[in-house]
Amino acid sequence: MKIVAIDHVQLAMPPGGEDAAQAFYEGLLGLPRVPKPPHLEARGGCWFESDTVKTHLGVEQPGDHAW
């Protein structure tokens, strides 16, 4: 699968989902994992970026959304 361009996507994932996210986004899709800024690292989650694709996953507890 080849992704041509995605400017930025922010997704939610459950706590502890970093390994599964890395297996999918880096392992399957080939998007390199990049370090999060230090002030955001403590929240968990992970970021994957290439020159044309930025996908950021943040941790959200199930049921935390108001919608």
Rosetta constraint file for C-alpha pairs under 8 A:
AtomPair CA 1 CA 29 HARMONIC 6.79 0.50
AtomPair CA 2 CA 29 HARMONIC 7.67 0.50
AtomPair CA 3 CA 53 HARMONIC 7.75 0.50
AtomPair CA 4 CA 52 HARMONIC 7.03 0.50
AtomPair CA 4 CA 53 HARMONIC 7.86 0.50
AtomPair CA 5 CA 52 HARMONIC 4.86 0.50
AtomPair CA 5 CA 53 HARMONIC 5.46 0.50
AtomPair CA 6 CA 52 HARMONIC 6.10 0.50
AtomPair CA 6 CA 53 HARMONIC 4.62 0.50
AtomPair CA 6 CA 54 HARMONIC 6.52 0.50
AtomPair CA 7 CA 52 HARMONIC 6.41 0.50
AtomPair CA 7 CA 53 HARMONIC 5.62 0.50
AtomPair CA 7 CA 54 HARMONIC 5.96 0.50
AtomPair CA 8 CA 53 HARMONIC 6.57 0.50
AtomPair CA 8 CA 54 HARMONIC 4.64 0.50
AtomPair CA 8 CA 55 HARMONIC 5.81 0.50
AtomPair CA 8 CA 56 HARMONIC 7.66 0.50
AtomPair CA 9 CA 54 HARMONIC 6.25 0.50
AtomPair CA 9 CA 55 HARMONIC 4.78 0.50
AtomPair CA 9 CA 56 HARMONIC 6.17 0.50
AtomPair CA 10 CA 55 HARMONIC 6.02 0.50
AtomPair CA 10 CA 56 HARMONIC 4.84 0.50
AtomPair CA 10 CA 57 HARMONIC 5.85 0.50
AtomPair CA 10 CA 58 HARMONIC 7.37 0.50
AtomPair CA 11 CA 55 HARMONIC 7.48 0.50
AtomPair CA 11 CA 56 HARMONIC 6.20 0.50
AtomPair CA 11 CA 57 HARMONIC 4.76 0.50
AtomPair CA 11 CA 58 HARMONIC 6.27 0.50
AtomPair CA 12 CA 57 HARMONIC 5.48 0.50
AtomPair CA 12 CA 58 HARMONIC 4.97 0.50
AtomPair CA 12 CA 59 HARMONIC 5.66 0.50
AtomPair CA 12 CA 60 HARMONIC 5.79 0.50
AtomPair CA 13 CA 17 HARMONIC 6.32 0.50
AtomPair CA 13 CA 45 HARMONIC 7.40 0.50
AtomPair CA 13 CA 57 HARMONIC 6.37 0.50
AtomPair CA 13 CA 58 HARMONIC 6.08 0.50
AtomPair CA 13 CA 59 HARMONIC 5.04 0.50
AtomPair CA 13 CA 60 HARMONIC 5.87 0.50
AtomPair CA 14 CA 59 HARMONIC 5.50 0.50
AtomPair CA 14 CA 60 HARMONIC 5.50 0.50
AtomPair CA 14 CA 61 HARMONIC 5.86 0.50
AtomPair CA 14 CA 62 HARMONIC 6.83 0.50
AtomPair CA 15 CA 44 HARMONIC 7.43 0.50
AtomPair CA 15 CA 45 HARMONIC 7.80 0.50
AtomPair CA 15 CA 59 HARMONIC 5.51 0.50
AtomPair CA 15 CA 60 HARMONIC 6.68 0.50
AtomPair CA 15 CA 61 HARMONIC 6.69 0.50
AtomPair CA 16 CA 44 HARMONIC 7.97 0.50
AtomPair CA 17 CA 21 HARMONIC 6.12 0.50
AtomPair CA 17 CA 45 HARMONIC 7.50 0.50
AtomPair CA 18 CA 22 HARMONIC 6.05 0.50
AtomPair CA 18 CA 44 HARMONIC 7.97 0.50
AtomPair CA 18 CA 45 HARMONIC 6.04 0.50
AtomPair CA 18 CA 46 HARMONIC 6.39 0.50
AtomPair CA 19 CA 23 HARMONIC 6.18 0.50
AtomPair CA 20 CA 24 HARMONIC 6.32 0.50
AtomPair CA 21 CA 25 HARMONIC 5.87 0.50
AtomPair CA 21 CA 26 HARMONIC 7.82 0.50
AtomPair CA 21 CA 46 HARMONIC 7.87 0.50
AtomPair CA 22 CA 26 HARMONIC 5.19 0.50
AtomPair CA 22 CA 27 HARMONIC 6.48 0.50
AtomPair CA 22 CA 33 HARMONIC 7.20 0.50
AtomPair CA 23 CA 27 HARMONIC 4.61 0.50
AtomPair CA 23 CA 28 HARMONIC 6.54 0.50
AtomPair CA 24 CA 28 HARMONIC 4.92 0.50
AtomPair CA 24 CA 29 HARMONIC 6.40 0.50
AtomPair CA 25 CA 29 HARMONIC 4.99 0.50
AtomPair CA 25 CA 30 HARMONIC 6.29 0.50
AtomPair CA 25 CA 31 HARMONIC 5.59 0.50
AtomPair CA 25 CA 32 HARMONIC 7.75 0.50
AtomPair CA 25 CA 48 HARMONIC 7.02 0.50
AtomPair CA 26 CA 30 HARMONIC 4.51 0.50
AtomPair CA 26 CA 31 HARMONIC 4.55 0.50
AtomPair CA 26 CA 32 HARMONIC 5.36 0.50
AtomPair CA 26 CA 33 HARMONIC 6.44 0.50
AtomPair CA 26 CA 48 HARMONIC 7.31 0.50
AtomPair CA 27 CA 31 HARMONIC 7.71 0.50
AtomPair CA 31 CA 48 HARMONIC 5.64 0.50
AtomPair CA 31 CA 49 HARMONIC 5.84 0.50
AtomPair CA 31 CA 50 HARMONIC 6.12 0.50
AtomPair CA 31 CA 53 HARMONIC 7.88 0.50
AtomPair CA 32 CA 48 HARMONIC 5.37 0.50
AtomPair CA 32 CA 49 HARMONIC 5.77 0.50
AtomPair CA 32 CA 50 HARMONIC 6.56 0.50
AtomPair CA 33 CA 46 HARMONIC 7.26 0.50
AtomPair CA 33 CA 47 HARMONIC 5.74 0.50
AtomPair CA 33 CA 48 HARMONIC 4.29 0.50
AtomPair CA 33 CA 49 HARMONIC 6.46 0.50
AtomPair CA 34 CA 46 HARMONIC 7.67 0.50
AtomPair CA 34 CA 47 HARMONIC 5.62 0.50
AtomPair CA 34 CA 48 HARMONIC 5.63 0.50
AtomPair CA 34 CA 49 HARMONIC 6.51 0.50
AtomPair CA 35 CA 46 HARMONIC 7.49 0.50
AtomPair CA 35 CA 47 HARMONIC 6.78 0.50
AtomPair CA 36 CA 40 HARMONIC 6.31 0.50
AtomPair CA 36 CA 41 HARMONIC 5.64 0.50
AtomPair CA 36 CA 46 HARMONIC 6.72 0.50
AtomPair CA 36 CA 47 HARMONIC 6.36 0.50
AtomPair CA 37 CA 41 HARMONIC 6.22 0.50
AtomPair CA 38 CA 42 HARMONIC 7.53 0.50
AtomPair CA 40 CA 44 HARMONIC 7.55 0.50
AtomPair CA 41 CA 45 HARMONIC 7.57 0.50
AtomPair CA 43 CA 58 HARMONIC 7.58 0.50
AtomPair CA 43 CA 59 HARMONIC 6.91 0.50
AtomPair CA 44 CA 58 HARMONIC 6.65 0.50
AtomPair CA 44 CA 59 HARMONIC 5.89 0.50
AtomPair CA 45 CA 56 HARMONIC 7.79 0.50
AtomPair CA 45 CA 57 HARMONIC 5.25 0.50
AtomPair CA 45 CA 58 HARMONIC 4.47 0.50
AtomPair CA 45 CA 59 HARMONIC 5.23 0.50
AtomPair CA 46 CA 56 HARMONIC 6.20 0.50
AtomPair CA 46 CA 57 HARMONIC 5.31 0.50
AtomPair CA 46 CA 58 HARMONIC 6.73 0.50
AtomPair CA 47 CA 54 HARMONIC 7.57 0.50
AtomPair CA 47 CA 55 HARMONIC 5.98 0.50
AtomPair CA 47 CA 56 HARMONIC 4.37 0.50
AtomPair CA 47 CA 57 HARMONIC 5.99 0.50
AtomPair CA 48 CA 53 HARMONIC 7.97 0.50
AtomPair CA 48 CA 54 HARMONIC 6.01 0.50
AtomPair CA 48 CA 55 HARMONIC 5.25 0.50
AtomPair CA 48 CA 56 HARMONIC 6.24 0.50
AtomPair CA 49 CA 53 HARMONIC 5.49 0.50
AtomPair CA 49 CA 54 HARMONIC 4.42 0.50
AtomPair CA 49 CA 55 HARMONIC 6.23 0.50
AtomPair CA 50 CA 54 HARMONIC 6.51 0.50
AtomPair CA 60 CA 64 HARMONIC 6.62 0.50
